[in-house]
Amino acid sequence: MQKAPKPERQWPVIAPFEVVIHNQPHDCWVSFLGKVLDITPLITQYKDQQCVKPLLAMAGKDISHWFDERTGDIMHYVHPETGIKVPYCPHGPLPDVQVNVPATAWTRQDRPPWWKDEKYQIGLLSKKTRPIRIINMLTMAEVTITVCCEDTFYRILERYRLFNSDASSYTWRYLDNNIDMTKTLEENGIPDEREIFTELGLPQNFYMPSIFLYYNDDLKWAVENDSDDEQTAT
């Protein structure tokens, strides 16, 4: 019997501003060719060795320029003296990058290099981020947050929880329509018009879409208060 194909893993989408804050040896992320990797275990494994210094110098940044887009591997170039293709490591040696000439440092590697090892990958890098304005119609509190264009509104809701822990107790609306929380901004008919503004000589923040939140009386607080009262009585 033919085996069913393994379902493709759904990686979370991560914004560059989320990657950049992970820039320490004990918390080290990098991005390359659209992927986001948490290489903290790699840094720990090669602690104090020369080969992790280039990675630490680029912690929280994008290192796509180290890689060949066609193969997904480290870039190579032809050595001017030997005429042999060798890895391009302008900032020094890297873990899992083997020399391509006879040398005592060469060892056989029976596992994928760290940049192809899924155990380090934690998500995909957003192709574009955009700001949106969220207005709470109950309190009239207004915040502007930056989100990934790939984010569904459920993910945007999670980002907004920083400002309102009860975000799921609201109906989200744009203009006169309820928002489909399973879809993205574009899929909900909320286009990103910043490039059009630029072409017209207008600032990109000339107009920002506003999302309106209407409170649902879901009796959440009444239920929690009743539970507290019962515990007190007990």
Secondary structure, 3 states (H helix, E strand, C coil): CCCCCCCCCCCCEECHHHHCCCEECCEEEEEECCEEEECHHHHHHCCCCHHHHHHHHCCCCECHHHECCCCCCECEEECCCCCCEEECCCCCCCCCCCCCCCCCCCCCCCCCCHHHCCCCEEEEECCCEEEEEEEECCCCCEEEEEEECCCEHHHHHHHHCCCCCCHHHEEEEECCEECCCCCECHHHCCCCCHHHHHHCCCCCCCCCCEEEEEECCCCHHHHHHHHHHHHHHC
